Amino acid sequence: MKCQAHQTEAIAVCAYCGRALCADCAKPSVTQRMVCSDHCAASLTSDDRAMELVLQKSLQSARASAFYSYLCGGLSAAAAVGAYFCLPSPFLIYFTAGCSVVFIASGIWFGRIAKKQNP
């Protein structure tokens, strides 16, 4: 592969735009990846910050989902107990108890996702 600017043998590829770079054109960016220009370096840094923000928001979302799943599981369990004592309807008791189990299981699942994403 040849350098786009000098038509000599390329030693790297720009991490942002994908252009072939020779030894004269290649310069490392702040993230130690090769870029062809200051514009590509700035864009790469901006993209890295955006990706970090997306990952941070994803972690917050997983934590919030785990919390709300546990909360709904607890409320469903309380409703199952209340239905057992106040309304002797087997369907209502089994339904709310089943919902409680599903919500608590999903809370555990979201909690594990949050732990995997936590750096």
C-alpha positions in Angstrom: 0.0 0.0 0.0 1.3 3.5 -0.9 1.1 6.7 1.1 -1.6 9.0 -0.3 0.6 12.1 -0.2 4.1 10.9 -1.1 3.5 7.6 -3.0 6.0 5.8 -0.9 5.5 2.6 1.0 3.0 3.0 3.9 3.8 2.1 7.4 0.5 2.8 9.1 -3.1 3.7 8.5 -4.9 6.7 10.0 -7.1 5.5 12.8 -9.8 8.0 12.0 -10.0 8.4 8.2 -8.2 5.2 7.0 -5.6 6.9 4.8 -2.3 5.1 4.2 0.6 6.9 5.9 4.3 6.9 5.2 7.0 7.6 7.9 6.9 11.3 7.2 3.1 11.6 7.4 2.4 9.4 10.4 2.2 11.0 13.8 0.8 9.6 17.0 -2.2 11.1 18.6 -2.9 11.6 22.3 -4.3 8.1 22.4 -1.1 6.7 20.8 -2.9 5.8 17.6 -1.6 7.0 14.2 -3.3 9.8 12.5 -2.7 11.8 9.4 -3.6 15.3 10.6 -4.5 17.5 13.6 -8.2 17.4 12.4 -8.2 13.6 12.5 -6.5 13.6 16.0 -9.1 16.0 17.3 -12.0 14.0 15.8 -10.6 10.8 17.2 -10.3 12.3 20.7 -13.9 13.6 20.4 -15.1 10.2 19.3 -13.3 8.6 22.3 -15.0 11.0 24.7 -18.4 10.3 23.2 -17.8 6.5 23.5 -16.8 6.9 27.1 -20.0 8.9 27.8 -22.1 6.2 26.1 -20.5 3.5 28.2 -21.0 5.6 31.4 -24.7 6.1 30.6 -25.1 2.4 29.8 -23.7 1.6 33.3 -26.1 4.0 34.9 -29.0 2.5 33.0 -28.1 -1.0 34.0 -27.9 0.0 37.7 -31.3 1.9 37.5 -32.9 -1.1 35.8 -31.6 -3.5 38.5 -32.9 -1.1 41.3 -36.4 -0.8 39.7 -36.6 -4.6 39.0 -35.8 -5.3 42.7 -38.4 -2.7 43.7 -41.1 -4.2 41.5 -40.1 -7.7 42.7 -40.5 -6.6 46.3 -43.8 -5.0 45.7 -45.1 -8.0 43.8 -44.0 -10.3 46.7 -45.9 -8.0 49.1 -48.9 -8.2 46.8 -48.7 -12.0 46.8 -48.7 -12.1 50.6 -51.5 -9.6 50.7 -53.5 -11.6 48.2 -52.9 -14.8 50.2 -54.4 -13.3 53.4 -57.0 -10.9 52.0 -58.2 -12.4 48.7 -58.2 -16.1 48.6 -57.8 -16.2 44.8 -55.2 -18.8 43.8 -54.7 -17.2 40.3 -53.9 -13.8 41.9 -51.6 -15.3 44.4 -49.7 -17.3 41.8 -49.6 -14.5 39.3 -48.2 -11.9 41.8 -45.7 -14.5 43.2 -44.6 -15.4 39.6 -44.2 -11.7 38.8 -42.1 -11.3 41.9 -39.7 -14.1 40.9 -39.4 -12.7 37.4 -38.7 -9.2 38.6 -36.1 -10.3 41.1 -34.4 -12.5 38.5 -34.2 -9.6 36.1 -32.8 -7.4 38.9 -30.0 -10.0 39.4 -29.4 -10.1 35.6 -29.2 -6.3 35.4 -27.0 -6.2 38.4 -24.5 -8.6 36.9 -24.5 -6.5 33.7 -23.7 -3.4 35.8 -20.8 -5.3 37.5 -19.3 -6.4 34.2 -19.4 -2.9 32.8 -17.9 -1.3 36.0 -14.2 -0.6 35.3 
